[in-house]
Amino acid sequence: MGLPKKVAVLMGGPGSEREVSLATGKGVSKALRSLGLEVIDIDVRNENFELPEGTELAFIAIHGTFGEDGQLQRILEKRGVAYTGEDAAGSEMAFNKISTKKRFQEHRVPTPEWAVIGQRAYPTMSLPFVVKAPRQGSTVGVYIIKSADEVGPALEDAASYDREFLVEKFVPGRELTVGVLGTQALPIIEIIPKGGFYDFTNKYPFLNPQAGGSAEHICPAKLDDNLTKEIQEIALAATRSLDLQVYSRVDVLLPADNKPTVLEINTIPGMTEASLLPEAAAAAGISYVELCRRIIELSAARKGRVSA
């Protein structure tokens, strides 16, 4: 399958993950240039971004709000520009943690107990639980609640993000993530945060070195072959439940009873040097450059895609 000759890498965005997106964009841009493509970097600040004439493909490197939630995809579809990743509907559903949970439930994908509450409601779930703003990425708007006095401040803070929230039973366990390329599950990564949980600071320590964040990644995770296969199959089932076709990263918890449970799916996971998807791909023998190539090829094969 031939690659497009002229690619615009869309990076930045107006959301909370702007700096991470710029780092992802730079990495992708460098990789695509090494493939001999004409690459134009576009710093997207709002919906009025311009694409150079003759752009054959927009490579979306914007995480979180606007880039990952279907908004940007709809704009590109209206303009008749082909783009990487999932289509608008798939992106929107996967980005919404509540819609994702409903699909998991319908398709019997194991996931922690959950409920939805409005702004003025109080969770009835027994402690500990997690409150999540449903339409934020990269652990933004996520609150682990272990005592009753933490509930009020968390709900008040979460109200700045949305009018309804996902309440999820807190499941202690090993933090795992599974990259998926098309129908291929990549080697599993175990994440061991330095402190607390794998939040924004631990994911992207280069953005705030003073915060002391970081995490140890073990790839492939130390799991027996049967459990490894089971977790990879569950990750693939999770992507199928949302009709995802291109690439993603599935976050999984493994409690002490070794019964894996799926938290959520990221459809535009980080692609910085510190990111998990390139690390898992490398463990499968797929270089960063080859990963970018495969994302383009899988995007071109996506059903219902818009041709340039």
N, C-alpha and C positions, 0 to 999 in steps of 0.2 A: 504494500500500500504506500503510495507516494505521500511525502509530507508537503504541507503548504509552503510556498516560497516566502510569503510575507506574513509575519505573526506579530500581533500587538499583545504585549504582556500587560495585563491590567492589574495594578497593585495599589496599595495604600488604602483607599476607601475612607468613608467618614466615621466608621465605627470604632469601638474600643480596642480593636486588634490592629490598628493602622500600622504601628511600628513593626510588628511581627510580619505583617503582609508585605511591607517594603523589603524586609530581609528575604522573605520567600521569593518575591518578584525578582530580586537581583540574582538569586541563585538559579531560578528558572531561565532568566534571560541569558545568563552566561552559558548554560547548558545548551540552549537552543542555538546560540551563535556557533557553538562548537560543532553543531550538526550542519553548518553552512547555510542556515536560514537568515533571511533579513528580519531583524527583530527590532521593534520599536517599543520602548518603555513608556507606559502611560500611567501617570500618577492621577488616579481617579479621586476626586474630592466630592463630587455629587453626580446627579444623573445627566448633567450637561457635558460630559466628557466627549472629546472628539477623537475619531479614529482616522488615521491617514488613508488617503485614497488607495484602493487596491489591497486593503487588508483582507486576507483570506481566512484568518482565524484569530479569535480573541482567546488567549490563554488566561483564564481567570485565576489570579493569585491573591484574591481578597478573601480573608477569613471573616467569619461572623456576620454581623448585620450588614445588609446591602449586598455583600458578595456571595454569601453562602445560603441566603434565605429565599432565593427566587426572584428578588427585585432586579438584580443586574441581568439575570438570564432573560427575564421578560423584555427588558429594554433591548437587548441584543436580538431577540427574536423579532421584535417589531422592526428593527433596522435590517433584518435579513442577514445577520452576521453569524457564522458558525462559531461555536465556543466549546471550551473544554468542560468536562465534568457532567453532572446530571442535568436533566432538563429542569425547567422552572418548577413544575409540579413536584417532582421528586426532591428538589432542593428545599422547597418550602416545607414539605412534610417532614423531612429528616431534621430540619433545623428547629422545628417545633417539638419540644420534648413531650408535650401532651399528645399530639397526633402520633408521634413515634410510639409512645406507650400503648395507645389504642391498637395500633397495627401489631405490635408485639403480642398483645393479648389475643387478638383475632387469630393470629398465626401460631399461637402456642410457643412463642419464643420466651424462654425463661427470663424473668425480669423481676426486680424487687417489688414488693407490695407498694401500691401507690394510690393517691387520691388527688382531686383537683379542688382548690378552694378559691374563693373570691377575696378581694382586698380586705373586706371587713370581717371575714370569717376567721375562726381560730381552729387550728388542726386538732382533730380528735384522735389521731394516731398516737399510740404510746411511744414515749421516748426510748431511745434516740431516733431521730429522723432527720431528713435533709429537705430543706426548702429550696426550690429552684425556680428562678425566673424562666419561663418556657422558651423565650426567643432570644437567648444570648449564647455566645460561644465561649470556648476556652475557660470554663469555670467562672466566668463573670456572672454575678448574681446567684451564686451557690453558697448555701449556709448550712453547715453541719450543726444540728441542735442537740445538745446532750443534757441540758437542764432547762427547766421551765422559764427561768428568768432570761434566757437567750431568745425566746420565741418572739416577744414584742419587738425588740430592736431589729431582728432579722426581717420580720414582716414589714416593718416601717422602711427599712433600707430597700427591700425587694420591690416595694411599691413604686420606686422611682423607675423601675424597668417595665412593669406590666400591671394589668388589672386582675389577672388570675395567676395562680402559682401551682406548680407541681409539688406535692408533698410525697416523699419517698422514704420507705423504711430504710434506716441506716444498716447496711450490711458490712460488718467487719470482715476483711479478707485481703487476699493478695490482689494488687492492682495489675491487671493485664490489659494489653491492647493488641488487636489483630488488624493488620493492614490487609485490604482486599483490592486486588487488581482484576477487574472483570469477574471471572468465576474462580480466580486463584486466591486462596488464603495464604498470606505470607507467614514466615516464622513469627511465633508469638513473642512479644516483649513483656517482661515484668518490670514494673516501675517501683522503685523503692525511694520515696521522697525523703529528703534530709529531715524534714519536720512537718508535722501536720499531714496534709494530703497534697495530691499533685495539683496544686493551684497554679495560677498564672505566673507567680514568682518562681516556682520550681520548674515550670515548663520553659520559661524564657529568661534565665538568669542574666543573659547578656544585656537585657533591657534595663535592669536595675541591680547592678553588682553589689550595691550597698545593702540590699535586702537579705543577702546571704542564702538565697534560694538555690536549689539545684536538686537533682535526683540521680540515683544510680539506675542505669538501664541494664538489664540482663537479657541478652538476645543470642540464641533462642532461650526462652525461659526454661528453668529446670523443672520439667514436668515429664512424667513417663509418656511413652508413645501413645498409649490409648487415650489418656487424658488430653494430650496435645491435639490429637485428631478430633476428639469430641468438642473441644473448645473452638477449633477452626471450623467445624461443621456448624456449630451454633452461630458463629460470626457470619458465615455464609447464609444461614437461614434468616438471620436478622436483616441482611441486605436485601434478600429476596422478598421479605415481608413488606419492604418499602419500594419494591420494584426498581432498586438501584442497579445500574448497569456498568458504570465506568470505574471509579475508584473511591475508596473510603477508608476510614479507620474505625473499628468497632471497639468500644471500651467495655471491658468485662471484669467482674469481680469473682474471685474464687475463695469462698468461705472455707472454714475448717472441714466441712463435710464433703469437700471436693465436688459440689454441685454448682457449676458455673452459672452466673446470672448476668444478663446484658444491661448496661446502663443506657448507652446512647450511641449514635453513629455520627461521625463527622464526615461530610461530603467534600470539604476542601480542607483537609488536614494540613498542618504546617509542613513546609518544604524547606525550612532553614537547615543549616548544617547541624543544628542541635535537635532536629525534629525526628519523630519516631518512624514515620513512613519510610523515608530514605534509609534509615538504619535497618529496618526490617527487610527492605528490598535488597540492600547490600548483603544481608545474611543469606538471601536466596540467590545470590550471584548476579543481581541486577544493579548496575551502576546508576548513579544519579542521572546521568545523561540518558541512559536507556529507559529509566523510569519516566522521564519527561516524554520521550518518544512514545512509550506505550500509552501514556495518558492521552496523547494526541490521537493515536490510532484507535483506542477504545472509544474515545469521544466521537470520532468519525463514524464508527460502527453503531453508535447509539440509535435505537429505533426512534423515529419521529424527530430526528435532528433537523435543524434548519441548515440548508446548504448555502454557502456564500455565493 
